[in-house]
Amino acid sequence: MPVLSQTSAYVALLLVASLWGSYPAMTKLALPDLPPFMLALLRCVIGSAFLVLLLARRGFADVRSLGPEDLRAFAVLGFSGIVISTAFTYLAIYLTTASNAVILQASTPVMVAVGARLYLGERLSGFQWLGVGCSAAGVLLVVTRGEWATLRLGNLHVGDFIVLFSLTGWSAYTIYGQRVLAVHSPALSTTVSYVLGTLMLVPLAVFTAPLFRPPRFSSRLAWGVVLYQAILGALAHIGWYEGVRAVGSSRAAVFMNVQPMVGVLLAAVLLGERIGAAQLVGGGAVLLGVALTTRSPSPSPT
C-alpha cells in the first residue's frame, strides 16, 4: 500500500483529530445508560467486526503469514491503544469534567515527542519544539478562557490522573506503532490490534460491571453513540496510522491539539456557549503551533 503524501497525511490527521474532538460530548450522552468499560467494549466489538470485513475484501493472506512475534507486537498495540487509551479514557470522562480532560490532553504531543526521541531516536528542530509549546499553550488558553487558576492542583479530580494514564497508552500506541508500520500496513495493524485489544477488554468489562449502575441496553441514544464511535472510530485508527507512517509520530501527535478546539466550537454551536477573545487567540496559537511543528526543515546550504 503506498504511503500518503505529506499533504494528504496532514489532511487525514486533521480529520481524525476533529472526529475525536466530538467524542467527549458524545460519550457523556451515553454514559448514563452504559458504564464506561461496557461502552468501550460494545464500541470495540462492532469496530473490530467492521475492520475485519474491510480486511476480508483484500483477502487474509497477510493474516495467515503472521508469526508469534507479529502477534506479540499487535497485542502490545491492542493493550496500549484499546485497553489503556480507549477504555480508560471513557472511565476518565465518567469521573472528571470535560474541561479538565481537554486541558490535560494538551500534554499528548509532548509525551509522544519525548517518547519518540527516547524510543525511536526522532529529533525535532528548535522550530518544531517551539510549535509543540505554542500549540499546547493555545489549547490551555482556549479551554481555560484565560483563567489560569483552573489549573491549580486543588481543582483536579481522580479522573484527571486517569486521563494522564490513558494518554500514556495512546503515546505508546503511536510510538510503538511506527515501528510496526515499517513491516505491516496500517489496515492490518489496526485490525489485528483492535481485535486483540477487544478480547482483552472482555474480562475488564465483566469484572467491573458491579461497580457501576446496570446498563440500559434499550437506550437508542446510547446505541447511536456506540455505532457512531465504532464505525468512524475504526476508520480513524487506520487514518491515524496512515498519517503516522507518512510524517512520524511526533508530528502526528501535534494534531491531537485540534480536539479541544473542535470541542469548544461544538459547545458554541450546539449549546450556545460564547466564544471570547481567549478562545480566538488560543485558536490562532494552536494553528501556529501545528504550522511550526509540521514545517519541513530548510535545505542545507551547498
Phi, psi and omega in degrees: 000128182293148179281141178299149171292163182299318180295315179297322179296318179296320178296315180298316180296322178296317179294318180297313181296323178295318177299312180295336177296337179276349187294316182303313180295317179295321180296319179302326180292327184270334187298330176298337182256333182231127176300155187303314182288327176292320176299316178297318182295313180299316178300315186286329175296312180292318179298320179297315179299319179295317179294321178297320177297319178296319180291328181296331179295334179267351183093160185254023180299319180296324181291317182294338182272359182289139177253179180303321179295320178297315181295324176296319179296318179292328177295322176298317178296319180295319180292315183286318186274330183259306184289302185288309185286301187290304186296317183283340171295319176298319178296320179297316179296327178295327189257348182228181179271158180296323182295317178297321180298315183287331174300313182289332178296341179296342179280352184303308181300322179294316180299316180291318182297316179293317179297320179293325178293319182286319188266322184255349182075016178294147177237135174252140178287171178300320178296322181291321174295323175298321178296320177300313181294319181296316181295316179296319178295322178296319178298315179299321179295320181294308188285339178263353184054032178082002180264086188293344180297341180292348180271002180296147184303327182296341180271357182278147178248171176303321180299333180295320179289330176291327174302311180299320177298316180294328179291329175295325176295316179294322178298315178296320179300319181286313185288309180295326179298331180296324177288322178296324181291344175290344182245322186240156180286157177302322181296314180293315181299316181294314184296309184293318179293325178297313181296314180295318178297323178295319177299323177292333181287335186303305180296327179297315180293322182291312185287334180267354183305319181294347181280348183237169177295152181300140180291148175253093183286354179274355184287115178292324179298314180297318180293326175298318177295317180301311182293319179301312183283331182290308185287305181292326179294322178297315178295325180295324179297320177295314179299323179297312181291329173299316179293319178298318180296328184277322188238353181096157185289324182294313179293321180298322184297332181299330182292345176298337179290348177287334184306305180294333175298315179297320179300319179294317180296319178296321178297323179291318184284315187271330186247356179075019178287143184280136175262116183259189183298323181298319179293320180293315179294317178298321177298320176296323179293322178297313180296321177296319179297318177297317181297318181292319185286331182263005180290143178285143179296146180291142180295146180290140179295144180252000000 
